[in-house]
Amino acid sequence: MNATSEPLNAFTVDVEDWVQSVLDAESPLTENFVANTHRILDLLDKHSTKATFFVLGLAAEKAPELVREIHGRGHEVQSHGFAHRHVHAQTPREFRDDVVKSKKLLEDLIGSPVCGYRAPAFSITERNLWALDVLVDAGFTFDSSINPAKTSRYGIAGAPRFPHRLRTQSGGELIEIPVASYRALGKTIPLGGGGYFRLFPIKMIDKTIKQLHAQGHPATIYTHPYEFNPNEIASLDRNVPLRLRLHQGLGRGRFADKIERLLANWRFGPLCDVIQALGDLPVHEHNRTPENLSRNQNYAIPT
């Protein structure tokens, strides 16, 4: 265990079902995510660690008792949206309806406010910064959707790698908590979780946390329930393309062991505790160039 003077890191879980979120968005959720989430809960209990669970609305609707159990075990429940639709595939009104529906459902289940959000697949990017104003308007106070590493699927090049107060295009504010990334040779590598955790060695993940700590910042990592089940894809009675099977399956057999090592070697907690420990944060405004503003100007916040 590292010295308690080091920053408290955030352990986060995106609660969703692999079939519905990755393979077929129109498919009903399977029961797999429930058993897989229990594996995470038991592992966290083993290491006396609390976490933030960004719960998909569809998952909460299918397994409300699971959401109550997450909350009852002392973990933080926040929103992952309702239907796992990428934000850039929605209009502002559709997005608002999605996040408000999820927020209300979760709050009704746990009897506590839900004030944090993470977009499916980190899908808030330069082309839909209007989504941040929708979140503020819907009552969210923090977000963990903007990945500071630009990839073909997500991310904003040049976005801060560290927690900050984000000023939206309409002048609102959110606390933004980026997932962990590693900086090397002038490039930002997205090493916060998911497939990167499956494929990179544990030493590289430790190195990422150490680099962030050396700069005085916590590391926020993320996982999905299905990553804790190496046999899920093979057990499905579905046609899973070979490329997707390989892309999504490689490294799952070692995933739980890597997470257990991280829990044993570093201090983790829920995002609410991490934010409280941070104190005052710098303010950042995403690029408000004429190009970006014109790209977003047709998207008024729905009322």
C-alpha positions as CSV (number, residue, x, y, z in Angstrom):
1,M,0.0,0.0,0.0
2,N,1.4,3.4,-1.0
3,A,1.6,6.3,1.4
4,T,-1.6,7.9,2.2
5,S,-0.1,11.3,1.3
6,E,-0.4,10.3,-2.3
7,P,-3.6,11.3,-4.1
8,L,-6.7,9.2,-3.7
9,N,-7.5,7.5,-7.0
10,A,-10.9,6.9,-8.4
11,F,-12.2,3.4,-9.2
12,T,-15.2,3.6,-11.6
13,V,-17.4,1.0,-13.3
14,D,-19.6,1.5,-16.4
15,V,-22.5,-0.9,-15.7
16,E,-23.7,-2.2,-19.0
17,D,-24.3,-5.4,-20.9
18,W,-21.8,-6.4,-23.5
19,V,-24.3,-7.7,-26.0
20,Q,-26.5,-4.6,-26.0
21,S,-23.7,-2.0,-25.7
22,V,-21.1,-3.5,-28.1
23,L,-22.7,-6.2,-30.3
24,D,-26.2,-5.1,-31.0
25,A,-27.7,-1.9,-29.6
26,E,-31.2,-3.1,-30.4
27,S,-30.8,-6.3,-28.5
28,P,-32.4,-6.7,-25.0
29,L,-29.9,-6.9,-22.2
30,T,-28.8,-10.4,-21.1
31,E,-28.5,-11.4,-17.5
32,N,-24.7,-11.6,-17.7
33,F,-24.1,-8.0,-16.5
34,V,-25.7,-8.8,-13.2
35,A,-23.4,-11.7,-12.3
36,N,-20.4,-9.9,-13.7
37,T,-21.2,-6.8,-11.5
38,H,-21.4,-9.0,-8.5
39,R,-17.9,-10.2,-9.2
40,I,-16.7,-6.6,-9.1
41,L,-18.6,-5.9,-5.9
42,D,-17.1,-8.9,-4.2
43,L,-13.6,-7.9,-5.3
44,L,-14.1,-4.4,-4.0
45,D,-15.3,-5.8,-0.7
46,K,-12.3,-8.0,-0.4
47,H,-10.1,-4.9,-0.6
48,S,-12.3,-2.6,1.5
49,T,-12.6,-0.2,-1.5
50,K,-15.6,1.9,-2.5
51,A,-16.1,2.9,-6.1
52,T,-18.3,4.9,-8.5
53,F,-20.7,2.9,-10.6
54,F,-22.0,4.7,-13.7
55,V,-25.1,2.7,-14.3
56,L,-26.9,2.5,-17.7
57,G,-30.6,3.2,-17.4
58,L,-31.5,0.1,-19.3
59,A,-29.4,-1.9,-16.8
60,A,-31.2,-0.2,-13.9
61,E,-34.6,-0.9,-15.5
62,K,-33.7,-4.6,-15.9
63,A,-32.1,-5.2,-12.5
64,P,-33.3,-2.5,-10.1
65,E,-32.2,-4.8,-7.1
66,L,-28.6,-4.7,-8.4
67,V,-28.6,-0.9,-8.3
68,R,-30.0,-0.9,-4.8
69,E,-27.3,-3.4,-3.8
70,I,-24.5,-1.2,-5.2
71,H,-25.8,1.7,-3.2
72,G,-26.4,-0.4,-0.2
73,R,-22.8,-1.7,-0.2
74,G,-21.7,2.0,0.2
75,H,-20.8,2.7,-3.4
76,E,-21.6,5.8,-5.4
77,V,-24.3,5.4,-8.1
78,Q,-24.1,7.9,-11.1
79,S,-25.5,8.0,-14.6
80,H,-24.2,6.3,-17.8
81,G,-27.2,7.6,-19.8
82,F,-30.2,5.5,-20.5
83,A,-29.8,3.5,-23.7
84,H,-26.0,3.5,-24.4
85,R,-26.5,5.6,-27.5
86,H,-23.4,7.6,-28.4
87,V,-24.0,11.3,-27.8
88,H,-23.0,12.3,-31.3
89,A,-25.8,10.1,-32.6
90,Q,-28.4,12.1,-30.7
91,T,-30.0,15.5,-31.1
92,P,-29.8,17.8,-28.1
93,R,-33.4,17.1,-27.2
94,E,-32.9,13.3,-27.5
95,F,-29.8,13.6,-25.3
96,R,-31.6,15.6,-22.7
97,D,-34.4,13.1,-22.6
98,D,-32.0,10.3,-22.3
99,V,-30.0,11.7,-19.4
100,V,-33.0,13.1,-17.5
101,K,-34.8,9.7,-17.8
102,S,-31.7,7.9,-16.5
103,K,-31.1,10.4,-13.7
104,K,-34.7,10.2,-12.4
105,L,-34.8,6.4,-12.6
106,L,-31.5,6.0,-10.6
107,E,-32.6,8.6,-8.0
108,D,-35.9,6.9,-7.5
109,L,-34.1,3.5,-6.9
110,I,-31.5,4.7,-4.4
111,G,-33.3,7.7,-2.8
112,S,-30.2,9.9,-3.3
113,P,-29.2,12.6,-5.8
114,V,-27.4,11.6,-9.0
115,C,-25.1,14.4,-10.0
116,G,-22.4,12.7,-12.1
117,Y,-22.4,11.5,-15.7
118,R,-20.2,9.5,-18.1
119,A,-21.1,9.3,-21.8
120,P,-21.2,5.9,-23.5
121,A,-17.8,5.3,-25.2
122,F,-16.6,8.8,-24.0
123,S,-18.7,10.2,-26.9
124,I,-18.6,13.9,-25.9
125,T,-16.1,15.3,-28.4
126,E,-15.3,18.6,-30.2
127,R,-18.3,18.1,-32.5
128,N,-20.9,18.0,-29.7
129,L,-19.7,20.3,-26.9
130,W,-23.4,21.4,-26.6
131,A,-23.9,18.2,-24.5
132,L,-22.0,19.8,-21.6
133,D,-24.6,22.6,-21.4
134,V,-27.4,20.0,-21.5
135,L,-25.8,18.2,-18.5
136,V,-25.5,21.5,-16.5
137,D,-29.2,22.3,-17.4
138,A,-30.2,18.8,-16.3
139,G,-28.7,19.2,-12.8
140,F,-25.4,17.4,-13.2
141,T,-22.4,18.8,-11.4
142,F,-19.5,16.6,-12.6
143,D,-18.7,14.7,-15.8
144,S,-16.2,12.0,-16.8
145,S,-16.8,11.9,-20.5
146,I,-14.0,13.8,-22.2
147,N,-11.0,11.6,-22.9
148,P,-7.8,13.7,-23.2
149,A,-6.3,11.2,-25.7
150,K,-7.5,11.6,-29.3
151,T,-8.4,8.3,-31.0
152,S,-10.4,7.4,-34.1
153,R,-13.4,6.8,-31.8
154,Y,-13.3,9.5,-29.2
155,G,-11.2,12.1,-27.4
156,I,-10.3,15.7,-27.7
157,A,-6.7,16.5,-28.6
158,G,-5.2,19.0,-26.1
159,A,-8.0,18.5,-23.5
160,P,-6.6,18.7,-19.9
161,R,-5.4,15.3,-18.5
162,F,-6.2,16.4,-14.9
163,P,-9.4,17.2,-13.0
164,H,-10.6,20.8,-13.7
165,R,-13.6,23.0,-13.8
166,L,-14.9,23.1,-17.3
167,R,-16.7,26.2,-18.5
168,T,-19.3,25.3,-21.1
169,Q,-20.1,27.3,-24.2
170,S,-23.1,28.9,-22.5
171,G,-21.1,29.9,-19.5
172,G,-22.1,27.0,-17.2
173,E,-19.6,25.0,-15.2
174,L,-19.0,21.3,-14.6
175,I,-16.2,19.5,-12.8
176,E,-14.5,17.3,-15.4
177,I,-12.7,14.2,-14.3
178,P,-10.7,12.7,-17.2
179,V,-9.8,9.0,-17.0
180,A,-6.1,8.3,-16.6
181,S,-3.7,8.8,-19.5
182,Y,0.1,8.5,-20.0
183,R,2.2,11.2,-21.6
184,A,5.3,10.1,-23.6
185,L,7.1,11.5,-26.7
186,G,4.7,14.4,-27.0
187,K,1.7,12.0,-27.2
188,T,-1.2,11.2,-24.8
189,I,-1.9,7.5,-24.5
190,P,-5.4,6.5,-23.1
191,L,-4.4,4.1,-20.4
192,G,-7.4,4.6,-18.1
193,G,-9.0,1.2,-18.5
194,G,-11.0,-1.0,-20.8
195,G,-9.1,-2.6,-23.6
196,Y,-5.9,-0.7,-22.7
197,F,-5.9,-2.4,-19.3
198,R,-6.5,-5.8,-21.0
199,L,-3.6,-5.4,-23.4
200,F,-1.0,-3.4,-21.6
201,P,1.2,-4.9,-18.9
202,I,0.5,-4.0,-15.3
203,K,3.8,-2.3,-15.0
204,M,2.7,0.2,-17.6
205,I,-0.5,0.9,-15.7
206,D,1.5,1.4,-12.5
207,K,3.8,3.8,-14.4
208,T,0.7,5.8,-15.6
209,I,-0.5,6.2,-12.0
210,K,3.0,7.1,-10.8
211,Q,3.3,9.8,-13.5
212,L,0.0,11.4,-12.6
213,H,0.9,11.3,-8.9
214,A,4.3,12.9,-9.6
215,Q,2.3,15.8,-11.0
216,G,0.1,16.0,-8.0
217,H,-3.0,14.4,-9.6
218,P,-5.2,11.3,-9.0
219,A,-5.7,8.6,-11.5
220,T,-9.2,7.7,-12.5
221,I,-9.6,4.2,-13.9
222,Y,-12.6,2.6,-15.5
223,T,-13.8,-1.0,-16.0
224,H,-16.9,-2.8,-17.4
225,P,-18.5,-5.8,-15.8
226,Y,-18.0,-8.0,-18.9
227,E,-14.2,-7.6,-18.6
228,F,-14.4,-9.8,-15.5
229,N,-15.9,-12.7,-17.4
230,P,-13.4,-14.3,-19.8
231,N,-15.9,-16.9,-21.0
232,E,-18.8,-14.6,-21.8
233,I,-18.3,-14.2,-25.5
234,A,-17.7,-17.9,-26.1
235,S,-20.8,-18.8,-24.1
236,L,-23.2,-16.5,-26.2
237,D,-25.7,-18.1,-28.5
238,R,-24.9,-15.3,-31.0
239,N,-22.9,-14.9,-34.1
240,V,-20.0,-12.8,-33.0
241,P,-17.6,-11.8,-35.9
242,L,-14.1,-13.1,-35.4
243,R,-12.5,-9.7,-35.5
244,L,-14.9,-8.4,-32.8
245,R,-14.4,-11.6,-30.8
246,L,-10.6,-11.1,-30.8
247,H,-10.7,-7.4,-30.2
248,Q,-13.1,-7.7,-27.3
249,G,-11.8,-11.0,-25.8
250,L,-8.0,-10.6,-25.8
251,G,-6.6,-10.1,-22.3
252,R,-9.9,-10.8,-20.4
253,G,-8.4,-13.9,-18.7
254,R,-5.8,-11.7,-16.9
255,F,-8.1,-8.7,-16.3
256,A,-9.4,-9.5,-12.9
257,D,-5.9,-10.3,-11.6
258,K,-4.6,-6.9,-12.9
259,I,-7.4,-5.1,-11.1
260,E,-6.7,-7.1,-7.9
261,R,-3.1,-6.0,-8.0
262,L,-4.1,-2.4,-8.5
263,L,-6.5,-2.5,-5.6
264,A,-3.8,-4.1,-3.4
265,N,-1.1,-1.5,-4.4
266,W,-3.0,1.8,-4.6
267,R,-5.6,3.7,-2.7
268,F,-8.9,4.0,-4.6
269,G,-12.3,5.5,-3.7
270,P,-15.5,6.9,-5.3
271,L,-15.3,10.1,-7.4
272,C,-17.2,12.1,-4.7
273,D,-14.4,11.5,-2.3
274,V,-11.7,12.2,-4.9
275,I,-13.4,15.5,-5.9
276,Q,-13.7,16.5,-2.2
277,A,-10.0,15.9,-1.7
278,L,-9.0,18.0,-4.7
279,G,-10.2,21.4,-3.4
280,D,-10.0,24.3,-5.8
281,L,-9.6,23.3,-9.4
282,P,-8.4,25.3,-12.4
283,V,-11.0,26.5,-15.0
284,H,-10.7,25.4,-18.6
285,E,-12.7,26.4,-21.6
286,H,-12.7,24.1,-24.6
287,N,-11.7,25.7,-27.9
288,R,-14.2,28.4,-28.7
289,T,-12.8,29.2,-32.2
290,P,-15.3,30.4,-34.9
291,E,-15.0,27.0,-36.4
292,N,-16.1,25.2,-33.3
293,L,-18.8,27.7,-32.5
294,S,-20.3,27.4,-36.0
295,R,-20.2,23.7,-35.7
296,N,-22.3,23.8,-32.6
297,Q,-24.4,26.9,-33.1
298,N,-27.5,25.1,-34.4
299,Y,-27.8,23.1,-31.2
300,A,-29.8,25.1,-28.8
301,I,-30.4,23.6,-25.4
302,P,-34.0,22.1,-25.4
303,T,-36.4,23.4,-22.8
